[in-house]
């Protein structure tokens, strides 16, 4: 059964908007998330110092932590240090139950879309291979993740990373909406990526939009999540589904962030249950 989780970034947005820090408040938040139907938490990690508060909070909660998110500079001459730092971080966080390290390599610019050269992509793919192999040695998996920049020129960077690492243990964190937005809001690209690399998907990030603007709740909208989940089901996906209910200026807030997670978890669970029923009916008919 797929776990339903929450990514920490939307909560960082929420707490920061109130002038508060997320980490000191994460323990009571975990209890509220569990009550809302969330069973796992995906933290964004910037270093070893982030782990102790997380460990302390988890000691008193029923929530799990099966994945963690990192960035990373893999295109500088010091890329090997980045790899070693990530493996060291993974060793520490594995004690919390983390088995998937989701990684979005740093873009050239965080302000605009700047494509990486062929030479840079060769180095980056080499670095990700080394990282994936190093994580495999400690019983963890690397899940490659993309934002908008990696989808430029018909997903050039995404496809380069996936095709050049086909002989490595690197998997994919399937973030449908960033693929959708990066492809100019074209759903067909989302399904093309899913059908090409579906068997390598080991986790997901889920977010919805209407008219291109992020919604605060996972619901019916621009992306057909029922079809996305069906495609994943057909390739036997068993990884975590991580809700990433981030907001932007155009987002219409209709619920509190906790209620948005509760409603989103119910929506997602209902879709997964429909697929389980369909699968059972098909098996009986055979």
C-alpha positions in Angstrom: 0.0 0.0 0.0 1.3 3.4 -0.9 2.0 5.8 1.9 0.5 9.3 1.7 2.9 12.0 2.9 3.5 15.7 3.2 6.5 17.6 1.9 7.9 20.2 4.3 8.2 23.0 1.8 4.5 24.2 2.0 4.7 24.1 5.8 7.9 26.2 5.6 5.9 28.7 3.5 3.1 28.7 6.0 5.2 29.2 9.1 7.5 31.8 7.4 4.4 33.9 6.4 3.7 34.1 10.1 7.2 35.0 11.1 7.7 31.6 12.7 10.3 28.9 12.3 9.1 25.4 11.3 11.7 23.2 13.0 10.8 24.1 16.6 7.1 23.5 15.9 7.4 20.3 13.9 6.6 17.9 16.8 3.0 19.0 17.5 2.6 19.4 13.7 3.3 15.7 13.2 0.5 14.7 15.5 -2.0 16.9 13.6 -0.8 15.5 10.3 -1.3 11.9 11.4 -4.9 12.9 12.5 -5.4 14.3 9.0 -4.5 11.1 7.3 -0.8 11.8 6.6 1.5 8.9 7.5 4.9 10.1 6.3 6.9 13.4 6.2 9.5 14.4 3.6 11.9 17.0 5.0 14.0 19.4 2.9 17.5 19.0 4.2 20.3 21.5 4.0 22.7 19.8 6.2 23.4 17.5 9.2 22.1 20.2 11.6 18.6 19.7 10.3 18.5 16.0 11.5 18.5 16.4 15.3 15.3 18.4 15.6 13.6 16.0 13.2 14.8 13.0 15.2 13.6 14.5 18.5 10.1 15.3 17.0 9.7 11.8 15.5 10.5 10.1 18.8 7.1 11.2 20.1 5.1 10.8 16.9 3.5 8.0 14.8 4.6 9.6 11.6 7.3 8.0 9.5 10.0 9.5 7.3 10.8 7.4 4.2 12.2 10.1 1.9 14.1 13.3 2.2 14.8 16.1 -0.3 18.1 17.8 -1.2 19.5 20.1 -3.8 23.1 20.1 -4.7 25.8 21.6 -7.0 27.0 18.8 -9.3 28.4 21.0 -12.0 31.3 22.7 -10.3 34.8 21.3 -10.0 33.9 20.3 -6.5 31.1 18.0 -7.5 32.7 15.0 -5.8 32.5 16.8 -2.5 28.8 17.3 -3.0 28.4 13.6 -3.6 30.3 12.7 -0.4 28.3 15.3 1.6 25.1 13.8 0.4 26.2 10.3 1.2 27.2 11.4 4.7 23.8 13.1 5.2 22.1 10.0 3.9 23.9 7.8 6.4 22.7 10.1 9.2 19.1 10.3 8.1 18.8 6.6 7.3 18.5 6.1 11.1 15.1 7.8 10.9 13.9 5.3 8.3 14.7 7.3 5.2 15.3 5.0 2.2 14.8 7.5 -0.7 16.9 10.6 -1.2 15.1 12.9 -3.6 17.5 15.2 -5.4 17.0 18.1 -7.7 20.4 19.3 -9.0 20.9 23.0 -8.6 20.1 25.0 -11.8 22.6 27.5 -13.2 20.2 30.3 -12.2 17.4 30.4 -9.6 16.0 33.5 -11.1 15.5 32.5 -14.7 15.7 29.4 -17.0 19.3 28.9 -18.2 20.1 25.7 -20.0 23.2 23.7 -19.1 25.7 22.9 -21.8 26.3 19.3 -23.1 29.6 19.3 -21.2 27.9 20.3 -18.0 25.2 17.7 -18.4 27.8 14.9 -19.0 29.5 15.9 -15.7 26.1 16.1 -13.8 25.0 12.7 -15.0 28.3 11.2 -14.0 27.9 12.7 -10.5 24.4 11.4 -10.1 25.5 7.9 -11.1 28.2 8.0 -8.4 25.7 9.3 -5.9 23.2 6.6 -6.8 25.8 3.9 -6.5 27.0 5.3 -3.2 23.5 5.4 -1.8 22.9 1.9 -3.0 25.8 0.7 -0.9 24.0 1.9 2.3 20.6 0.5 1.3 19.1 3.8 -0.1 17.8 4.9 -3.5 18.4 8.1 -5.4 15.3 9.7 -6.9 16.0 12.4 -9.5 13.6 15.4 -9.4 13.0 18.3 -11.8 11.6 21.8 -11.6 10.9 24.1 -14.5 14.5 24.7 -15.7 15.1 21.0 -16.4 12.1 20.9 -18.7 13.4 23.5 -21.2 13.8 22.5 -24.8 11.3 19.6 -24.5 12.7 18.3 -21.3 16.3 18.1 -22.6 17.9 18.0 -19.1 15.4 15.5 -17.7 15.8 13.1 -20.6 19.6 13.4 -20.6 19.7 12.5 -17.0 17.3 9.6 -17.3 18.8 8.2 -20.5 22.4 8.5 -19.4 21.8 6.8 -16.1 19.8 3.9 -17.4 22.6 1.5 -16.3 22.6 2.9 -12.7 20.3 2.5 -9.7 19.0 6.0 -10.0 15.2 6.3 -10.0 12.8 9.2 -10.6 10.7 11.3 -8.2 7.7 11.9 -10.5 6.6 15.5 -9.9 3.8 15.7 -12.4 3.0 19.4 -12.0 6.6 20.7 -12.5 6.8 18.6 -15.6 3.5 20.0 -16.7 4.4 23.6 -16.1 7.9 23.2 -17.5 6.4 21.8 -20.7 4.2 24.8 -21.1 1.2 23.3 -19.4 1.0 20.3 -21.8 -0.5 17.2 -20.2 0.7 15.0 -23.0 4.3 15.6 -22.0 3.5 14.5 -18.4 2.2 11.2 -19.8 5.0 10.8 -22.2 7.5 11.1 -19.3 5.5 8.7 -17.2 5.3 6.1 -20.0 9.0 6.4 -20.8 10.3 6.2 -17.3 7.3 4.8 -15.2 9.2 1.7 -14.2 11.9 3.9 -12.6 9.5 6.0 -10.6 10.2 5.4 -6.9 8.3 8.4 -5.3 5.9 11.2 -6.4 5.3 14.8 -5.5 1.6 15.8 -6.0 0.1 19.2 -6.6 -2.8 20.5 -8.7 -3.7 23.6 -10.6 -6.7 25.2 -12.3 -6.2 27.5 -15.2 -2.4 27.1 -14.6 -2.5 28.5 -11.0 -1.7 26.2 -8.1 -4.6 25.1 -6.0 -4.3 24.7 -2.2 -6.0 21.3 -2.4 -5.4 18.2 -4.5 -8.6 17.9 -6.5 -10.0 17.7 -10.0 -8.1 20.2 -12.2 -5.6 20.7 -15.0 -3.9 17.3 -14.4 -5.8 14.0 -14.6 -4.5 12.4 -11.4 -6.8 9.4 -11.8 -5.1 8.6 -15.1 -1.6 9.3 -13.6 -2.2 7.0 -10.7 -3.6 4.4 -13.1 -0.4 4.5 -15.2 1.7 4.1 -12.0 -0.5 1.3 -10.8 0.0 -0.6 -14.1 3.8 -0.6 -13.6 3.5 -1.7 -10.0 4.5 1.5 -8.3 4.6 1.0 -4.5 6.4 4.1 -3.4 5.2 7.1 -1.3 2.8 9.7 -2.7 4.0 13.0 -1.2 1.6 15.9 -1.2 3.4 19.2 -1.9 0.6 21.8 -1.5 2.7 24.8 -2.0 1.1 28.1 -2.9 1.9 31.0 -5.2 0.6 34.5 -5.7 -2.3 33.3 -7.9 -3.4 30.5 -5.5 -6.9 31.0 -4.1 -6.8 29.9 -0.5 -10.0 28.0 0.3 -8.9 26.0 3.4 -6.3 26.2 6.2 -3.2 24.3 5.2 -4.0 21.5 7.7 -7.5 21.1 6.3 -6.1 21.2 2.8 -3.9 18.2 3.6 -6.8 16.4 5.2 -9.0 16.9 2.1 -6.1 16.1 -0.3 -5.3 12.9 1.5 -9.0 11.8 1.3 -9.1 12.7 -2.4 -5.9 10.8 -3.1 -7.1 7.8 -1.0 -10.4 7.7 -2.9 -8.6 7.5 -6.2 -6.2 4.8 -5.0 -9.2 2.8 -3.6 -11.0 3.1 -7.0 -8.0 1.6 -8.7 -7.7 -1.2 -6.2 -11.4 -2.1 -6.8 -10.8 -2.0 -10.6 -7.7 -4.2 -10.3 -9.6 -6.7 -8.2 -12.5 -6.8 -10.7 -10.1 -7.4 -13.6 -8.3 -10.2 -11.7 -11.6 -11.9 -11.0 -12.7 -11.5 -14.6 -9.6 -13.3 -15.8 
